[in-house]
Amino acid sequence: MNANQIFSLEGKVALITGASKGIGEAIARFYAACGAKVVINSRKQEELDKVAEDIRSQGGECTGIAANAGDISSCKLLIQQTVDLYGGIDILVNNAATNPVYGPVLNAEEWAFDKIMNINVKAPFEISKMVHPIMKQRGGGSVINISSIAGITPDPGLGLYSVSKAALNMLTKVTAKEWGADGIRVNSICPGLIKTKFSEALWQNEQILNRFVKNLPIARMGTVEEIAGLALFLASDASGYCTGGIYTADGGTTI
């Protein structure tokens, strides 16, 4: 198998949650460019349609399906619609996430804990379980959880978010161990500071940004394309011997 073949996603079906913008959108564009049939998901159909139309205009195959990742019945419908449309699922990217609060855990309220855990942990847990038998029937697949370096090293002000991403990393390891015999690989990507709308409160403040990047070995923010490249590797046959991995893409933050 040559280099082009090993990174090809021809014949594969990919489902990406939280993919109307940012990292999820970039992953969708990379997957479609490499031949996958891609379903992108978020809560707003209009935003999904714009991304899907642009991907199709560039020769890719992409469909947007709106669903709330935090609602189990909505997720079941999303998965069924994906299977009805493309016949199965080979790649799942659990990218949808939330962080509605900033500050110490002592000040965090119950509603914030419940919302963060529901979207950041329970949703990947439930969606992955739903997709498991579909992948198993097709001979295997790849599940990629978009986590965070906050799940490795606690980030001041992001305590509950850090807890949720640490749980997601452990979920990755547990499912990788349990599902390996079914041909299903499970890995996590832990981005550092990436220039997205999700992180704009940090990078739009020049003082905070400068303080953050000055000590990085790679002294800048990352791009969504740099995360998408790693996600392409983990979805493709190039990573066929990789499972249970927690991969950082953080400019050296966690060194």
Phi and psi in degrees as a GROMACS rama.xvg file:
@    title "Ramachandran Plot"
@    xaxis  label "Phi"
@    yaxis  label "Psi"
@TYPE xy
-87.7958  177.52  ASN-2
-61.8659  -39.2781  ALA-3
-64.8894  -40.3997  ASN-4
-69.1968  -39.1758  GLN-5
-69.2538  -23.8253  ILE-6
-100.623  1.03092  PHE-7
-73.4334  142.412  SER-8
-114.796  21.3869  LEU-9
-56.4437  132.016  GLU-10
83.8046  -2.56205  GLY-11
-96.1587  151.093  LYS-12
-115.496  127.058  VAL-13
-118.778  135.88  ALA-14
-115.94  125.785  LEU-15
-126.238  119.745  ILE-16
-87.4301  155.65  THR-17
59.6788  46.9736  GLY-18
-118.355  21.8681  ALA-19
-85.6014  -8.00473  SER-20
-163.031  174.721  LYS-21
61.9945  -140.506  GLY-22
-62.3407  -43.2007  ILE-23
-61.3127  -42.1388  GLY-24
-63.5208  -43.5139  GLU-25
-62.1006  -40.559  ALA-26
-63.0882  -43.3116  ILE-27
-58.5515  -42.6445  ALA-28
-65.7044  -41.6173  ARG-29
-65.241  -45.0351  PHE-30
-62.8044  -44.9374  TYR-31
-63.9593  -39.067  ALA-32
-65.0784  -25.347  ALA-33
-97.4969  12.4812  CYS-34
103.613  -2.39906  GLY-35
-76.6712  152.368  ALA-36
-89.632  119.914  LYS-37
-115.2  132.301  VAL-38
-110.439  122.316  VAL-39
-105.544  145.689  ILE-40
-133.583  141.938  ASN-41
-161.951  -170  SER-42
-84.8461  -19.7153  ARG-43
-111.529  111.686  LYS-44
-62.0732  -38.3372  GLN-45
-60.1433  -42.9686  GLU-46
-66.533  -39.7325  GLU-47
-63.3192  -41.9403  LEU-48
-61.6971  -37.6619  ASP-49
-64.1122  -45.1992  LYS-50
-66.1203  -46.5222  VAL-51
-61.9309  -41.409  ALA-52
-63.328  -39.8043  GLU-53
-67.2092  -39.7663  ASP-54
-64.3812  -42.0968  ILE-55
-65.0306  -35.048  ARG-56
-65.1477  -19.9199  SER-57
-99.8022  11.7057  GLN-58
95.8964  1.71517  GLY-59
-89.0674  167.676  GLY-60
-108.626  116.53  GLU-61
-152.736  139.525  CYS-62
-134.763  137.095  THR-63
-99.5012  132.16  GLY-64
-130.036  114.668  ILE-65
-74.9979  136.751  ALA-66
-165.849  153.668  ALA-67
-92.921  112.175  ASN-68
-62.3339  -19.9758  ALA-69
-87.8826  2.89352  GLY-70
-118.662  118.519  ASP-71
-61.459  -44.633  ILE-72
-63.911  -36.6863  SER-73
-65.5529  -39.5317  SER-74
-67.2632  -38.9848  CYS-75
-60.2811  -42.1622  LYS-76
-66.2614  -40.9446  LEU-77
-57.6343  -46.563  LEU-78
-67.7986  -41.6815  ILE-79
-64.3388  -40.4753  GLN-80
-64.4926  -37.133  GLN-81
-64.804  -44.5926  THR-82
-65.8665  -41.8825  VAL-83
-61.9252  -35.9576  ASP-84
-77.3015  -45.1284  LEU-85
-121.051  -2.07735  TYR-86
93.3858  -6.61236  GLY-87
167.413  -171.465  GLY-88
-141.073  126.547  ILE-89
-109.24  -25.2766  ASP-90
-134.008  129.027  ILE-91
-122.981  125.551  LEU-92
-114.504  110.719  VAL-93
-87.3313  93.6783  ASN-94
-110.858  -22.6652  ASN-95
-58.9021  134.364  ALA-96
-155.725  163.804  ALA-97
-146.189  154.743  THR-98
-153.608  83.1518  ASN-99
-79.9658  -5.54089  PRO-100
-132.039  153.839  VAL-101
-135.604  127.509  TYR-102
145.081  179.682  GLY-103
-67.4349  151.794  PRO-104
-63.632  -24.4778  VAL-105
-61.3234  -27.922  LEU-106
-95.1165  -4.32613  ASN-107
-74.9986  139.048  ALA-108
-98.0659  164.22  GLU-109
-59.8809  -39.5355  GLU-110
-60.9763  -37.0612  TRP-111
-68.6392  -43.0435  ALA-112
-57.8455  -48.9184  PHE-113
-63.0087  -42.9823  ASP-114
-66.4374  -44.4105  LYS-115
-64.054  -45.4697  ILE-116
-68.7356  -34.5307  MET-117
-65.3144  -45.7575  ASN-118
-81.0604  -42.4412  ILE-119
-85.0495  -22.0016  ASN-120
-122.844  -55.0902  VAL-121
-64.3257  -40.6608  LYS-122
-61.4194  -50.5714  ALA-123
-59.7748  -36.7002  PRO-124
-60.3597  -51.1585  PHE-125
-70.6301  -44.9287  GLU-126
-63.7803  -42.0926  ILE-127
-62.0695  -41.478  SER-128
-62.6794  -39.136  LYS-129
-66.5715  -35.6878  MET-130
-80.797  -24.4348  VAL-131
-50.0664  -53.6084  HIS-132
-65.3334  -28.0982  PRO-133
-67.748  -45.8732  ILE-134
-65.909  -43.1412  MET-135
-58.7811  -42.5384  LYS-136
-63.7241  -30.035  GLN-137
-89.6207  3.99119  ARG-138
94.6561  6.87342  GLY-139
133.26  -177.543  GLY-140
177.038  -174.782  GLY-141
-130.97  125.771  SER-142
-108.714  128.434  VAL-143
-123.643  118.055  ILE-144
-98.6666  123.598  ASN-145
-86.8763  105.933  ILE-146
-101.914  -136.783  SER-147
-168.012  153.538  SER-148
-65.9465  -16.2169  ILE-149
-63.8191  -20.4532  ALA-150
-82.4269  -5.78779  GLY-151
-106.533  -44.9583  ILE-152
-127.667  121.457  THR-153
-55.6178  137.126  PRO-154
-106.355  123.165  ASP-155
-54.8175  129.846  PRO-156
88.966  -12.0028  GLY-157
-119.635  40.6891  LEU-158
-59.9374  -52.1789  GLY-159
-66.145  -38.4275  LEU-160
-60.972  -42.7208  TYR-161
-61.0499  -43.1693  SER-162
-61.0945  -42.8592  VAL-163
-65.0908  -39.2209  SER-164
-75.6059  -29.9186  LYS-165
-64.6141  -40.8397  ALA-166
-64.1092  -39.0946  ALA-167
-64.0574  -38.9727  LEU-168
-63.5903  -40.0846  ASN-169
-70.4637  -36.7221  MET-170
-59.0346  -39.3052  LEU-171
-58.3993  -47.0007  THR-172
-67.5314  -41.0402  LYS-173
-64.3668  -48.3811  VAL-174
-69.6906  -32.9688  THR-175
-60.6178  -42.7766  ALA-176
-69.0181  -40.3549  LYS-177
-77.8665  -29.3903  GLU-178
-103.435  -0.870498  TRP-179
-58.8382  -38.1524  GLY-180
-66.563  -18.4643  ALA-181
-92.3125  5.48981  ASP-182
80.8569  13.5948  GLY-183
-104.031  121.54  ILE-184
-97.131  143.345  ARG-185
-133.633  126.164  VAL-186
-139.573  157.856  ASN-187
-115.266  144.026  SER-188
-111.295  129.004  ILE-189
-114.684  92.9729  CYS-190
-72.2376  153.6  PRO-191
-91.043  -139.391  GLY-192
-78.6532  110.194  LEU-193
-113.046  140.822  ILE-194
-76.642  94.3967  LYS-195
-137.863  169.592  THR-196
-63.4481  -32.9946  LYS-197
-60.0413  -33.9367  PHE-198
-106.844  10.5007  SER-199
-63.8263  -25.0039  GLU-200
-61.2605  -26.6351  ALA-201
-85.7095  -51.794  LEU-202
-80.1895  -15.2941  TRP-203
-78.3008  -16.7865  GLN-204
-91.5012  104.607  ASN-205
-60.0088  -36.9566  GLU-206
-64.5818  -45.7736  GLN-207
-64.4511  -43.8062  ILE-208
-61.0074  -47.0558  LEU-209
-62.0698  -40.5067  ASN-210
-64.7572  -34.6381  ARG-211
-71.967  -46.8672  PHE-212
-84.4602  -17.1467  VAL-213
-64.8498  -26.0763  LYS-214
-99.7712  3.92582  ASN-215
-79.7532  138.425  LEU-216
-55.4328  -41.895  PRO-217
-101.947  98.9562  ILE-218
-80.5997  63.6657  ALA-219
-166.037  168.242  ARG-220
-72.0203  159.271  MET-221
-89.3316  167.579  GLY-222
-110.647  158.28  THR-223
-64.1144  -30.2977  VAL-224
-66.0277  -31.3252  GLU-225
-70.998  -28.407  GLU-226
-77.4959  -39.2269  ILE-227
-62.246  -35.3934  ALA-228
-62.8838  -40.6358  GLY-229
-67.831  -38.3047  LEU-230
-65.4593  -33.4232  ALA-231
-65.796  -44.5689  LEU-232
-56.4377  -46.6667  PHE-233
-71.7658  -21.7023  LEU-234
-85.0012  -22.8314  ALA-235
-94.0875  173.005  SER-236
-67.4095  -14.2325  ASP-237
-61.7145  -25.1095  ALA-238
-107.908  28.5423  SER-239
-59.0152  -21.2562  GLY-240
-105.294  14.6426  TYR-241
-108.977  119.157  CYS-242
-153.157  148.383  THR-243
76.5103  11.1092  GLY-244
-83.6802  145.755  GLY-245
-115.728  98.5064  ILE-246
-98.7692  121.005  TYR-247
-89.5618  142.716  THR-248
-137.572  81.9346  ALA-249
-136.513  14.2132  ASP-250
66.9092  12.4863  GLY-251
96.4883  11.8871  GLY-252
-55.0951  -41.2751  THR-253
-90.7404  7.0969  THR-254
